[in-house]
Amino acid sequence: MSAKASFSHSLPSRWRRFSSMMYEGVLLFGLVFGVLLVFDFLTQSRHALMLRDARQVILFMAIGLYFLLSWRRSGQTLPMKTWSLRLVTADGHKLSWPRALYRYVLMWILPLIYALGVQVLSSYTGYSSTHLLIVFAPLTLFIWTWFDAEQLFLHDRIAGTRIVDIRPHLKT
């Protein structure tokens, strides 16, 4: 009986996508820190509220550049490589630049709606500590997976992309 290695293109569990997302957050912390360090040096900003809008635009672009370059080159960020995940189109091909950009913009929608809800709740209750609920914003991406037949993220469903499991499996 000979065993032949092949790659499965099944969809990974929520747990594996969540684990990759948490690892991604650690790496993004470093990216955000580095980008803001350079930004503050160049603009001579003395606190985070100086040039707040410009700071947010720069971060959106820097994080987007990180994701787009990773997705376009190999379909994987470092955490996705660690967890043997790859981002592909619905038919299994590499993402084009426009599709990668489309997916990047779409993936912000649910977390931003949640962030707006946190802001409204905080204003309504008068408790500034309610703002701490913002840490759960990235997890809103998983809500749609419980309603989707293939457990895809909403932004993947709309963009025609999917994250696939690329772990080698032995076939007999």
Secondary structure, 3 states (H helix, E strand, C coil): CCCEEEECCCCCCHHHHHHHHHHHHHHHHHHHHHHHHHHHHHHCCCCCCCCHHHHHHHHHHHHHHHHHHHHHHCCCCHHHHHCCEEEEECCCCCCCHHHHHHHHHHCCHHHHHHHHHHHHHHHHHCCHHHHHHHHHHHHHHHHHHHCCCCCCCHHHHHHCEEEEECCEEEEC
